[in-house]
């Protein structure tokens, strides 16, 4: 019986809320695909959902507490649905699910299912168990490869997501930085097979995807075998570049120790590999880097950046910084400012250190006072903002290729993406969604570039003329 026919059953609806990184965005999409194969349709409204799924992140301070606060609000909604004689299932997925496990079920009675990032391919079966009255916790690391058990994404669903897509190629991390929970929530480094990656990339291209961003907790640690030869990420990028329809490639997030010669050469040789690289350093102090177990020194990082820029002049750099790691002195912090000044970032993410339970750094002495961390972060972010603003200003008057992604705020506008990842507001007449068009940048705002013809006042000026 078709939906909409007399007597047809109303399709189940799922609301998915995603926290954190791009990989969680990808995971949410794949969970949505798995649920679609079970008859669920996506909704943007919690109050009409039959299933609410929170895909969580554990990387920031008090991440778990934020989830419990959200679950408190959902508890009220579930009670209201019950008064209406309607059911509502609640699932917690992702890294908080992996870290907290059964504690979530014990602490939040509203939750029916807790499922980890390595087992979400078992989501439909877990929901069937919930339907039989169980409260399910599935956070054991799966023996099977989850990607082999996920349904293919519906082509129409992929098209609705847009012309740029994420594709996970690697998961987990073996670096064990002392501040980081990833090895404990995502497990050790695992690389997807090249054939599986290429097959998924082709499916995305056939659905209209133009730009691919390869994802991994430590994406440049990816390795595989193809035609009897060992491949690094650079080799994989070359193979992806040969897929018809794919015109732009990116990847994130990388570790400096895994930035091999093949990957640097790919930045030199592949025009479709965008000139933007996110390469976290975390600190400019060798003493703090050692305490973080980063296993590189500040000068190693600076030399690496120099090699990358020799291979790809004009590449824009992005980074991550932690301020106030235990034992950080003013001299250590000055070393971080020195690295930022020498590199010159187009953008960067910076945070105050906060202890993650279960990580070695959480047990270190010499915790930096909160007011000191705040003051240092303010200084660091002021320098990063100045560099980012200078980079944006340097693009005014230049021409660049922009991928048109969606309609703009005004009828005459579209919004696209620059090679350096910034939003670009351009004239709708420049091209359709999915086109890569050449535009001239007329000005820079704090968060976006404006191309000639895309200015908000452009229509008024045209009318007056």
VEXVEXPA-205373 format. One record per residue (C-alpha): residue number from 1; x, y, z. Coordinates in Angstrom, 3 decimals. Last residue first. Layout:
% VEXVEXPA-205373
<NUM,<X,Y,Z>>
...
***
This chain:
% VEXVEXPA-205373
<465,<20.594,52.942,-13.568>>
<464,<18.385,53.305,-10.496>>
<463,<17.129,49.725,-10.903>>
<462,<20.673,48.358,-11.290>>
<461,<21.794,50.165,-8.134>>
<460,<18.813,48.773,-6.221>>
<459,<19.542,45.262,-7.480>>
<458,<23.239,45.481,-6.512>>
<457,<22.555,46.796,-2.989>>
<456,<22.901,43.375,-1.366>>
<455,<26.236,42.909,-3.201>>
<454,<26.350,39.808,-5.380>>
<453,<27.048,41.552,-8.655>>
<452,<30.805,41.625,-8.061>>
<451,<31.640,38.939,-5.542>>
<450,<31.259,39.337,-1.779>>
<449,<33.501,37.265,0.491>>
<448,<32.199,35.867,3.752>>
<447,<32.709,35.797,7.509>>
<446,<33.978,39.256,8.518>>
<445,<33.038,40.796,5.176>>
<444,<35.355,41.048,2.212>>
<443,<34.834,43.156,-0.887>>
<442,<34.636,43.122,-4.669>>
<441,<35.836,39.599,-5.389>>
<440,<35.754,38.876,-9.134>>
<439,<34.033,35.681,-10.184>>
<438,<34.837,32.561,-12.197>>
<437,<32.143,29.915,-11.960>>
<436,<32.008,26.320,-10.794>>
<435,<28.474,25.115,-11.421>>
<434,<26.664,22.844,-8.958>>
<433,<23.883,25.339,-8.251>>
<432,<23.424,27.438,-11.378>>
<431,<25.664,30.189,-12.682>>
<430,<26.689,33.845,-12.601>>
<429,<23.077,35.052,-12.934>>
<428,<22.538,34.346,-9.245>>
<427,<25.099,37.066,-8.503>>
<426,<27.640,36.113,-5.872>>
<425,<28.001,35.723,-2.107>>
<424,<31.123,33.689,-1.335>>
<423,<31.388,31.430,1.723>>
<422,<35.002,30.768,2.711>>
<421,<36.585,27.368,2.089>>
<420,<39.896,28.546,0.547>>
<419,<38.868,27.400,-2.952>>
<418,<35.820,29.626,-2.454>>
<417,<32.382,28.252,-1.693>>
<416,<29.106,29.479,-3.122>>
<415,<26.078,31.501,-2.171>>
<414,<23.584,32.790,-4.726>>
<413,<22.057,36.240,-4.920>>
<412,<19.471,38.076,-7.034>>
<411,<16.535,36.865,-4.944>>
<410,<18.117,37.990,-1.662>>
<409,<19.455,35.754,1.105>>
<408,<21.340,33.551,-1.304>>
<407,<20.346,30.380,-3.111>>
<406,<22.619,27.360,-2.809>>
<405,<25.994,25.762,-3.553>>
<404,<27.730,27.571,-6.431>>
<403,<31.368,26.411,-6.488>>
<402,<33.590,29.469,-6.841>>
<401,<36.623,29.913,-9.090>>
<400,<38.638,32.997,-8.213>>
<399,<39.387,36.516,-9.405>>
<398,<41.250,38.964,-7.207>>
<397,<40.257,42.518,-6.259>>
<396,<39.629,41.627,-2.637>>
<395,<41.476,38.403,-1.786>>
<394,<44.061,40.108,0.436>>
<393,<41.248,41.473,2.612>>
<392,<40.206,37.925,3.547>>
<391,<43.785,37.046,4.470>>
<390,<44.151,40.187,6.563>>
<389,<40.923,39.410,8.387>>
<388,<42.137,35.893,9.129>>
<387,<45.464,37.223,10.395>>
<386,<43.796,39.821,12.624>>
<385,<41.336,37.233,13.924>>
<384,<44.213,34.851,14.749>>
<383,<46.062,37.565,16.683>>
<382,<42.942,38.539,18.648>>
<381,<42.245,34.855,19.245>>
<380,<45.634,34.352,20.855>>
<379,<45.283,37.374,23.131>>
<378,<41.791,36.399,24.261>>
<377,<42.919,32.811,24.813>>
<376,<45.715,34.029,27.046>>
<375,<43.327,36.071,29.201>>
<374,<40.841,33.204,29.494>>
<373,<43.521,30.669,30.398>>
<372,<44.879,33.003,33.071>>
<371,<41.383,33.524,34.515>>
<370,<40.834,29.766,34.627>>
<369,<43.987,29.090,36.628>>
<368,<46.433,26.717,34.871>>
<367,<46.433,23.182,36.274>>
<366,<49.901,22.426,37.613>>
<365,<49.157,18.774,38.341>>
<364,<48.341,16.205,35.691>>
<363,<45.468,13.768,36.203>>
<362,<43.261,15.094,33.395>>
<361,<46.288,15.051,31.094>>
<360,<46.304,11.241,31.082>>
<359,<42.779,10.987,29.604>>
<358,<39.999,9.151,31.433>>
<357,<37.848,12.203,32.059>>
<356,<38.580,14.997,29.574>>
<355,<40.156,17.972,31.301>>
<354,<39.513,21.397,29.753>>
<353,<42.189,23.363,27.916>>
<352,<40.947,26.691,26.625>>
<351,<40.178,26.612,22.945>>
<350,<41.466,27.823,19.608>>
<349,<40.303,27.127,16.066>>
<348,<42.202,28.659,13.184>>
<347,<41.673,30.619,9.988>>
<346,<43.765,32.068,7.165>>
<345,<46.772,31.466,9.375>>
<344,<50.097,33.317,9.231>>
<343,<52.737,30.670,9.892>>
<342,<55.368,32.810,11.621>>
<341,<52.938,34.809,13.763>>
<340,<51.036,31.698,14.849>>
<339,<54.299,29.963,15.736>>
<338,<55.467,32.973,17.772>>
<337,<52.134,33.214,19.589>>
<336,<52.568,29.577,20.622>>
<335,<56.101,30.285,21.863>>
<334,<54.717,33.179,23.927>>
<333,<52.349,30.669,25.546>>
<332,<55.279,28.556,26.661>>
<331,<56.990,31.655,28.064>>
<330,<53.809,32.604,29.958>>
<329,<53.860,29.145,31.479>>
<328,<51.832,26.083,30.517>>
<327,<51.965,23.481,33.313>>
<326,<48.614,21.916,32.521>>
<325,<47.420,23.048,29.048>>
<324,<46.337,26.675,29.235>>
<323,<45.586,27.327,25.586>>
<322,<44.886,24.569,23.074>>
<321,<45.373,25.493,19.432>>
<320,<44.013,24.102,16.169>>
<319,<45.113,25.078,12.663>>
<318,<44.292,26.509,9.243>>
<317,<46.644,27.260,6.383>>
<316,<45.845,28.801,3.016>>
<315,<47.955,27.591,0.078>>
<314,<49.469,30.464,-1.882>>
<313,<52.404,28.497,-3.207>>
<312,<51.670,24.763,-3.356>>
<311,<54.832,22.631,-3.202>>
<310,<56.922,25.374,-1.599>>
<309,<54.014,26.088,0.719>>
<308,<53.899,22.453,1.820>>
<307,<57.642,22.411,2.471>>
<306,<57.403,25.634,4.540>>
<305,<54.520,24.208,6.561>>
<304,<56.645,21.146,7.305>>
<303,<59.556,23.304,8.415>>
<302,<57.240,25.164,10.797>>
<301,<55.883,21.905,12.205>>
<300,<59.311,20.444,12.821>>
<299,<60.269,23.797,14.399>>
<298,<57.427,23.419,16.903>>
<297,<58.484,19.924,17.856>>
<296,<56.815,16.634,17.049>>
<295,<55.704,13.675,19.143>>
<294,<52.327,15.180,20.116>>
<293,<52.515,13.505,23.503>>
<292,<50.752,16.507,25.096>>
<291,<53.560,16.805,27.638>>
<290,<56.020,16.769,24.743>>
<289,<54.051,19.481,22.942>>
<288,<54.066,21.485,26.190>>
<287,<57.858,21.408,26.426>>
<286,<58.250,22.069,22.709>>
<285,<56.076,25.169,23.035>>
<284,<54.172,26.315,19.951>>
<283,<50.993,24.519,20.942>>
<282,<48.064,22.635,19.355>>
<281,<49.799,22.043,15.956>>
<280,<46.684,21.311,13.895>>
<279,<46.970,21.108,10.086>>
<278,<43.853,22.247,8.224>>
<277,<44.940,22.741,4.626>>
<276,<43.480,24.975,1.908>>
<275,<44.603,25.148,-1.705>>
<274,<41.881,22.785,-2.989>>
<273,<42.893,19.465,-4.510>>
<272,<41.430,19.991,-8.007>>
<271,<44.760,21.369,-9.215>>
<270,<46.431,18.080,-8.352>>
<269,<50.215,18.069,-8.806>>
<268,<51.616,20.289,-6.052>>
<267,<49.080,19.419,-3.360>>
<266,<49.475,15.786,-4.406>>
<265,<53.234,16.139,-3.893>>
<264,<52.640,17.044,-0.238>>
<263,<50.501,13.920,0.084>>
<262,<53.109,11.668,-1.511>>
<261,<55.879,13.162,0.657>>
<260,<54.052,12.273,3.857>>
<259,<52.060,14.439,6.276>>
<258,<51.573,11.755,8.910>>
<257,<53.586,13.408,11.709>>
<256,<51.756,16.732,11.209>>
<255,<48.371,15.147,12.018>>
<254,<45.511,15.795,9.623>>
<253,<41.765,16.483,9.877>>
<252,<40.467,16.890,7.144>>
<251,<40.472,16.398,3.381>>
<250,<39.548,18.381,0.265>>
<249,<38.793,17.555,-3.368>>
<248,<37.081,19.497,-6.152>>
<247,<35.839,18.539,-9.609>>
<246,<34.133,15.201,-9.083>>
<245,<31.824,14.654,-12.058>>
<244,<33.832,11.862,-13.674>>
<243,<36.093,10.123,-11.180>>
<242,<39.793,10.528,-12.047>>
<241,<40.508,12.895,-9.146>>
<240,<39.458,10.113,-6.784>>
<239,<42.395,8.049,-7.996>>
<238,<44.870,10.902,-7.458>>
<237,<43.399,11.527,-3.995>>
<236,<43.975,7.869,-3.089>>
<235,<47.617,8.143,-4.091>>
<234,<48.099,11.213,-1.896>>
<233,<46.347,9.464,0.996>>
<232,<48.912,6.695,0.953>>
<231,<48.793,3.687,-1.316>>
<230,<50.740,0.436,-1.255>>
<229,<50.770,-1.378,-4.564>>
<228,<49.370,-4.773,-5.530>>
<227,<46.736,-3.282,-7.803>>
<226,<45.473,-1.150,-4.926>>
<225,<46.451,-1.457,-1.272>>
<224,<45.547,0.947,1.510>>
<223,<46.679,3.734,3.789>>
<222,<44.999,6.553,5.663>>
<221,<47.188,8.285,8.275>>
<220,<46.387,11.547,6.487>>
<219,<42.835,11.333,7.803>>
<218,<43.617,11.326,11.497>>
<217,<40.106,11.580,12.895>>
<216,<39.121,10.930,9.316>>
<215,<37.199,12.657,6.568>>
<214,<37.593,13.135,2.832>>
<213,<35.846,16.251,1.556>>
<212,<34.302,15.769,-1.871>>
<211,<33.126,18.542,-4.206>>
<210,<30.889,18.086,-7.259>>
<209,<28.119,15.868,-5.901>>
<208,<25.341,15.397,-8.480>>
<207,<23.907,12.000,-7.529>>
<206,<26.249,10.256,-9.992>>
<205,<29.159,11.945,-8.205>>
<204,<28.005,10.588,-4.847>>
<203,<27.707,7.080,-6.253>>
<202,<31.183,7.393,-7.772>>
<201,<32.602,8.506,-4.408>>
<200,<30.965,5.513,-2.698>>
<199,<32.600,3.139,-5.179>>
<198,<35.970,4.885,-4.842>>
<197,<35.882,4.565,-1.054>>
<196,<34.893,0.892,-1.190>>
<195,<37.622,0.115,-3.730>>
<194,<40.231,1.963,-1.648>>
<193,<39.510,-0.100,1.499>>
<192,<38.594,1.901,4.581>>
<191,<41.440,2.714,6.942>>
<190,<41.345,1.905,10.655>>
<189,<43.269,3.782,13.338>>
<188,<42.505,2.602,16.860>>
<187,<39.242,3.215,18.683>>
<186,<36.628,5.924,18.196>>
<185,<35.718,6.683,21.824>>
<184,<38.954,5.744,23.605>>
<183,<41.389,6.763,20.872>>
<182,<39.356,9.988,20.435>>
<181,<39.431,11.096,24.081>>
<180,<42.264,13.623,23.707>>
<179,<44.346,15.598,26.213>>
<178,<47.270,13.144,26.457>>
<177,<47.634,12.764,22.717>>
<176,<47.182,9.049,22.171>>
<175,<48.541,8.917,18.593>>
<174,<46.778,5.728,17.509>>
<173,<43.637,7.410,16.175>>
<172,<40.220,6.278,15.002>>
<171,<38.518,6.344,11.649>>
<170,<39.582,6.630,8.033>>
<169,<37.906,7.185,4.649>>
<168,<34.741,9.042,5.682>>
<167,<33.166,10.858,2.738>>
<166,<31.690,14.323,3.163>>
<165,<29.656,15.975,0.424>>
<164,<29.408,19.152,-1.629>>
<163,<26.672,19.485,-4.272>>
<162,<23.819,19.463,-1.792>>
<161,<22.105,17.323,0.820>>
<160,<18.935,17.117,-1.289>>
<159,<20.909,15.378,-4.000>>
<158,<22.055,12.692,-1.574>>
<157,<18.466,12.062,-0.488>>
<156,<17.428,11.765,-4.139>>
<155,<20.171,9.221,-4.782>>
<154,<19.170,7.088,-1.800>>
<153,<22.280,6.315,0.197>>
<152,<23.504,2.769,-0.103>>
<151,<22.611,0.576,2.843>>
<150,<25.151,0.144,5.654>>
<149,<26.587,-3.304,6.323>>
<148,<29.963,-3.050,4.602>>
<147,<30.537,0.381,6.167>>
<146,<30.117,-1.120,9.633>>
<145,<33.080,-3.427,9.175>>
<144,<32.405,-6.551,11.237>>
<143,<33.993,-7.250,14.611>>
<142,<32.015,-4.387,16.123>>
<141,<33.435,-2.465,19.058>>
<140,<30.977,-2.881,21.899>>
<139,<28.748,0.170,22.352>>
<138,<25.269,-1.322,21.970>>
<137,<23.115,-0.365,24.977>>
<136,<19.440,-1.263,24.549>>
<135,<16.358,-0.647,26.677>>
<134,<14.133,-3.551,25.731>>
<133,<10.352,-3.407,25.185>>
<132,<9.995,-5.348,21.942>>
<131,<10.119,-2.095,19.976>>
<130,<13.480,-1.375,21.606>>
<129,<14.707,-4.684,20.171>>
<128,<13.498,-3.553,16.750>>
<127,<15.346,-0.301,17.317>>
<126,<18.588,-2.220,17.925>>
<125,<18.037,-4.129,14.675>>
<124,<17.664,-0.865,12.742>>
<123,<20.706,0.719,14.472>>
<122,<23.145,-2.134,13.769>>
<121,<25.045,-0.001,11.242>>
<120,<25.466,2.369,14.193>>
<119,<27.992,0.031,15.764>>
<118,<31.354,1.809,15.559>>
<117,<29.986,5.229,16.538>>
<116,<28.333,3.820,19.669>>
<115,<24.657,3.134,20.347>>
<114,<22.561,4.000,23.392>>
<113,<18.855,3.201,23.046>>
<112,<15.660,3.837,24.987>>
<111,<16.585,7.109,26.681>>
<110,<13.885,8.919,28.709>>
<109,<15.062,7.265,31.932>>
<108,<18.234,9.337,31.866>>
<107,<20.824,8.373,34.503>>
<106,<20.731,4.604,34.182>>
<105,<20.430,4.606,30.392>>
<104,<23.214,7.180,30.100>>
<103,<25.397,5.244,32.562>>
<102,<25.097,2.231,30.256>>
<101,<27.530,3.770,27.769>>
<100,<29.195,6.986,28.966>>
<99,<32.205,7.074,26.624>>
<98,<30.644,5.389,23.590>>
<97,<27.366,7.276,23.918>>
<96,<29.303,10.508,24.430>>
<95,<31.178,9.637,21.222>>
<94,<28.246,9.045,18.920>>
<93,<24.675,7.871,19.491>>
<92,<21.880,8.609,21.967>>
<91,<18.447,7.264,21.033>>
<90,<14.952,8.364,22.104>>
<89,<11.737,6.589,21.131>>
<88,<8.438,8.444,21.080>>
<87,<4.977,6.881,21.279>>
<86,<1.607,8.546,20.883>>
<85,<-1.449,8.332,23.146>>
<84,<-1.676,12.107,23.434>>
<83,<-0.604,11.922,27.091>>
<82,<2.351,9.801,25.905>>
<81,<3.363,12.528,23.455>>
<80,<3.355,15.048,26.308>>
<79,<5.565,12.765,28.391>>
<78,<7.967,12.348,25.479>>
<77,<8.124,16.129,25.033>>
<76,<8.914,16.655,28.698>>
<75,<11.639,13.995,28.538>>
<74,<13.038,15.725,25.428>>
<73,<13.812,18.814,27.493>>
<72,<15.665,16.735,30.086>>
<71,<17.452,14.883,27.275>>
<70,<18.826,18.214,26.068>>
<69,<20.206,18.916,29.531>>
<68,<21.675,15.406,29.627>>
<67,<23.396,16.078,26.292>>
<66,<24.855,19.325,27.561>>
<65,<26.172,17.478,30.610>>
<64,<27.942,14.954,28.370>>
<63,<29.788,17.672,26.467>>
<62,<30.905,19.350,29.708>>
<61,<34.117,20.531,28.070>>
<60,<34.524,19.751,24.379>>
<59,<35.614,16.621,22.509>>
<58,<32.777,14.317,23.533>>
<57,<30.505,14.713,20.506>>
<56,<26.966,13.367,20.211>>
<55,<24.551,12.096,17.601>>
<54,<21.206,12.689,19.310>>
<53,<18.439,10.607,17.757>>
<52,<14.761,11.450,18.266>>
<51,<12.374,8.786,16.975>>
<50,<8.642,9.089,16.342>>
<49,<9.175,12.744,15.476>>
<48,<6.417,15.379,15.281>>
<47,<7.568,17.428,18.281>>
<46,<11.221,17.283,17.283>>
<45,<10.594,19.231,14.076>>
<44,<13.114,19.084,11.215>>
<43,<11.789,15.748,9.995>>
<42,<13.486,12.872,8.226>>
<41,<11.429,9.936,6.975>>
<40,<11.647,6.481,8.470>>
<39,<10.621,3.372,6.533>>
<38,<13.369,0.953,7.571>>
<37,<15.544,1.769,4.540>>
<36,<15.218,5.404,5.587>>
<35,<16.655,4.443,8.974>>
<34,<19.882,3.183,7.411>>
<33,<20.140,6.302,5.231>>
<32,<19.560,8.527,8.266>>
<31,<22.286,6.631,10.089>>
<30,<24.517,7.374,7.099>>
<29,<23.640,11.076,7.210>>
<28,<24.253,11.203,10.939>>
<27,<27.637,9.527,10.471>>
<26,<28.626,12.109,7.842>>
<25,<27.658,14.981,10.149>>
<24,<29.480,13.224,12.979>>
<23,<32.553,13.064,10.765>>
<22,<32.222,16.794,10.167>>
<21,<32.753,17.432,13.875>>
<20,<30.559,18.278,16.814>>
<19,<26.885,17.733,17.570>>
<18,<24.195,16.365,15.265>>
<17,<20.481,16.351,16.001>>
<16,<18.466,13.737,14.110>>
<15,<14.658,13.882,14.040>>
<14,<13.055,10.720,12.707>>
<13,<9.566,10.234,11.297>>
<12,<7.551,7.057,10.836>>
<11,<5.369,6.968,7.738>>
<10,<1.591,7.299,8.327>>
<9,<-0.033,3.979,7.490>>
<8,<-2.100,3.902,4.364>>
<7,<-5.857,3.385,4.921>>
<6,<-6.795,5.223,1.746>>
<5,<-3.577,5.764,-0.276>>
<4,<-1.273,8.583,0.876>>
<3,<1.685,6.295,1.419>>
<2,<1.408,3.394,-1.000>>
<1,<0.000,0.000,0.000>>
***
